[in-house]
Amino acid sequence: MAKSSNDKRIDYVEFSVGDIARSRNFYGKAFGWSFKDYGPSYCEFNDGRLFGGFALGGQKKTAGGPLVILYADRLDETQRRVEEVGGKIVKPAYSFPGGRRFHFSDPDGYELAVWSSK
């Protein structure tokens, strides 16, 4: 049997959230993601490259775990948009070899990062 192109790759990201409508609003406005509902307790998102989901299950309670990192052509504009729609900057933009990035928390308390090579 031939190996699939997705073998051993991250295929899906799922967030446990307290309010699906709030998550849709935040990620839709901040990053332009599209959505497909699967009943009142689950919503799939698509960022144009990766699929994931919002599962109704309460707000995130603990820190840690994998850091999801998004890419933006215009880092400053993206940070402004994240803040405008309710994201909290937890690590201001900083430079590193290869680019710049900032970290934010979403309305459910998940910490994510956004980076740019520009």
Secondary structure as UniProt FT lines:
FT   TURN            5..8
FT   STRAND          12..17
FT   HELIX           20..31
FT   STRAND          34..37
FT   TURN            40..41
FT   STRAND          42..46
FT   STRAND          51..56
FT   STRAND          68..71
FT   HELIX           75..84
FT   TURN            85..86
FT   STRAND          88..96
FT   TURN            97..98
FT   STRAND          99..105
FT   TURN            107..108
FT   STRAND          111..116
//
